[in-house]
Amino acid sequence: MEIKGQIEDFIYQNQSNSYTIAVFQPENEIEPLTVVGYLPFIAIRRYIKIKWENGCTSGIWGTI
């Protein structure tokens, strides 16, 4: 499954290794997700796509 949306806020971001915990707002959804992973080029309001496979993909996973 592919989820599209944008980063709304950072909960945590390590500047030295890009490990990030961020609030992700999927398109056409009310509830945001939390995304976690090594995201070196991510920014607030940046539009991204997440490929969701069994709750984990490419170091990015989401939970409500």
Backbone torsions as a table, in degrees:
resi	resn	phi	psi	omega
1	MET	NA	143.7	178.7
2	GLU	-114.1	132.0	179.3
3	ILE	-117.0	128.4	178.4
4	LYS	-112.2	145.4	178.3
5	GLY	172.4	-160.3	-177.7
6	GLN	-136.5	155.5	176.8
7	ILE	-75.6	125.2	-178.9
8	GLU	-95.8	-35.6	-175.0
9	ASP	-163.9	160.3	173.7
10	PHE	-102.9	132.9	171.5
11	ILE	-89.2	-41.3	178.9
12	TYR	-153.2	142.3	174.6
13	GLN	-149.7	118.3	177.8
14	ASN	-86.9	117.2	-176.3
15	GLN	-70.5	-25.5	-176.6
16	SER	-83.1	-28.6	-179.9
17	ASN	-127.2	3.8	175.7
18	SER	69.3	12.8	175.7
19	TYR	-65.4	128.1	-171.1
20	THR	-134.7	142.0	167.6
21	ILE	-121.6	120.3	-173.8
22	ALA	-137.5	158.0	174.8
23	VAL	-90.6	123.0	-176.8
24	PHE	-115.6	125.3	178.5
25	GLN	-102.9	105.3	178.0
26	PRO	-66.7	150.6	175.5
27	GLU	-60.8	141.8	173.4
28	ASN	58.7	25.6	176.9
29	GLU	-125.1	148.5	178.9
30	ILE	-85.6	-43.9	-176.3
31	GLU	-86.5	131.5	175.9
32	PRO	-78.0	164.3	174.6
33	LEU	-113.9	159.6	171.3
34	THR	-102.7	124.6	177.2
35	VAL	-107.9	142.9	-175.9
36	VAL	-134.8	134.5	175.9
37	GLY	162.8	-175.3	176.7
38	TYR	-89.4	102.4	-172.2
39	LEU	-123.5	80.3	-172.0
40	PRO	-68.7	-24.8	-174.7
41	PHE	-115.7	26.0	-176.1
42	ILE	-88.4	146.6	178.7
43	ALA	-145.8	155.8	176.6
44	ILE	-61.7	138.4	-177.6
45	ARG	73.0	7.1	177.0
46	ARG	-77.5	133.5	179.9
47	TYR	-86.4	126.6	-179.0
48	ILE	-136.2	164.9	172.6
49	LYS	-118.3	137.9	176.1
50	ILE	-118.9	126.8	172.5
51	LYS	-89.8	118.7	-173.6
52	TRP	-102.3	116.7	179.0
53	GLU	-131.4	108.1	179.5
54	ASN	53.8	35.8	176.9
55	GLY	82.1	1.4	-178.6
56	CYS	-151.3	138.4	175.2
57	THR	-158.9	134.0	172.4
58	SER	46.0	36.5	179.7
59	GLY	79.3	3.9	178.9
60	ILE	-116.0	128.6	174.6
61	TRP	-141.1	161.1	-175.6
62	GLY	-130.4	147.3	172.1
63	THR	-138.9	156.6	176.9
64	ILE	-84.4	NA	NA
